[in-house]
Amino acid sequence: MTVPPRFRPATLLVHGGTERTPYGETSEALFLTSGFVYDNAEQAEATFVGTVQHYQYSRFGNPTVVMLEQRLALLENAEACRVTATGMAAVHATLMSHLKRGDRLVASRALFGSCHWIVSTLLPRYGIEGVFVDGGDLEQWRTALSKPTQMVLLETPSNPMLDIIDLAAVSELAHKAGALVAVDNVFATPLLQQPLTLGADIVIYSCTKHIDGQGRVLGGAVLGPRKWIEDTLQPFIRNTGPALSPFNAWMLLKGLETLPLRVNAATASAGAVADFLAAQPGIVRVLYPERSDHPQHRLAMSQMSAGGSLVTFDVAGGKDAAFKVMNALRLVKISNNLGDSKSLATHPATTTHMRIGAEERARLGIGDGVVRLSVGLEDAADLLDDLAGALAGMRDSA
């Protein structure tokens, strides 16, 4: 039986959306099946017509997958949720299910590289206009949304520079222009920020990140109004096939059970790491929303309950110096993933944001010395020792 939403997040993440079989299992059942059996031909016909509720095919729906969707919807206090094979499949399905030729989308310039490519390159192929604005500049939003618009896409905090966007103000402007507001909330997680309560219409996750949290499986999620999910998104997902496997859904359900413990621990360590880095010679700047020196600290803390697990820092000396620091790390691993139990570092200019080009990176402040650090679950003191050793090695070799 679905747990009612009156329970607090940690409880919902353990019990929400669970549907037990007659066997009474404690852990959610894993339905590794592609299809489902009907009692008779009449039931099959009625199922396809829609007058009978019955599972048809795991591309359309699966009991394990539905449990994940219900649990996520309860956590976000959203009317409905659909999950996808990856986070990018969630973004793609959100945009392509809603937009058509002649439509217009306004997006924050600071997007993950693949999202930027969809707006700048893919949508125009289908006759859909994509307009970029600097997310922190409300005047640019106001200008861009002064004409009819069908959708707004943004992420806050942004990847990798942790830019913050005023969700309430942008949502108000977007709604006046007739647009739905879709927010990539992966950095904040549903525990630290809930965009639907701030005016957004749709929330998107790469479940691969904190929701799995242990670098095991891929997945994505889209949450929003039931009518839009069922009438607009679901037909697109059903007919184009970005389905999440039941096994991945089961793994993500297990990940949700420990999400508060992991996010809280990683956030506490990230704060300590940010403070440490800010005091180190050779570090030009440190970006972390909970620090008072973050350019949008007040706005961040008005929308988020904590700073999150990502820290971005800029190493003096550009790419060579950044590479020396990263290569000298022993505990922190080099990987372009994030939200993992292991601490991971990446160089955005040569990985996640390489393909947007040098000019666009410069506009976003992604310099050659920028390193994005996803803080994991190691002892914070060990992380500080690792960073201290790497930075000392860089200075010694200078």
Order of alpha helices (4+ residues) and beta strands (2+ residues): alpha-alpha-alpha-beta-alpha-beta-alpha-beta-alpha-beta-alpha-beta-alpha-beta-beta-alpha-alpha-alpha-beta-alpha-beta-alpha-beta-beta-alpha-beta-alpha
